[in-house]
């Protein structure tokens, strides 16, 4: 079975967030993370199967 999810890239670095792993957050959740010095926020809603990643680069999102 293929793994699906969302990701965010910053320069040569990136971070993937598989839907299967986000399911542990419950029906909805927020992931706060960072990669390559860039802040990342992923908002997850299990019922609609939607995850929205936001990466902030150089003070702009």
C-alpha positions in Angstrom: 0.0 0.0 0.0 1.5 3.4 -1.0 2.1 5.9 1.8 0.5 9.3 1.3 1.0 12.5 3.2 2.2 16.1 2.8 5.6 17.6 3.0 7.4 20.9 3.2 10.8 21.7 1.6 13.2 24.5 2.5 16.3 24.7 0.3 17.9 21.3 0.2 16.0 20.0 3.2 12.5 18.7 3.5 10.2 17.0 5.9 7.4 14.5 5.2 4.3 14.0 7.3 2.5 10.7 6.4 -1.2 10.7 7.0 -0.9 7.4 8.8 1.3 9.1 11.5 -1.0 12.1 11.7 -3.9 9.8 12.5 -2.4 9.5 16.0 -3.2 13.1 16.6 -6.9 12.2 16.8 -9.6 13.8 14.7 -7.7 17.1 14.3 -4.4 18.4 15.3 -1.5 20.7 14.8 2.2 19.7 14.2 4.8 22.3 15.0 8.2 21.5 13.5 11.3 22.9 11.9 13.6 21.8 9.1 16.7 23.5 7.8 16.1 26.4 10.2 12.6 27.0 8.7 9.5 26.8 11.0 6.7 24.4 9.8 3.1 24.1 10.9 0.9 21.3 9.6 -2.9 21.5 10.4 -4.6 18.1 10.1 -8.3 17.1 9.9 -8.9 13.4 9.7 -12.6 13.6 8.8 -11.9 15.5 5.6 -8.5 13.8 5.1 -6.9 17.2 4.6 -3.5 18.4 5.9 -2.3 21.9 5.2 1.5 22.6 5.6 2.7 26.1 6.1 6.5 26.9 5.8 7.9 30.2 6.8 10.9 31.3 4.7 12.8 34.6 5.4 10.0 36.0 7.5 7.3 35.3 4.9 4.8 32.4 4.9 
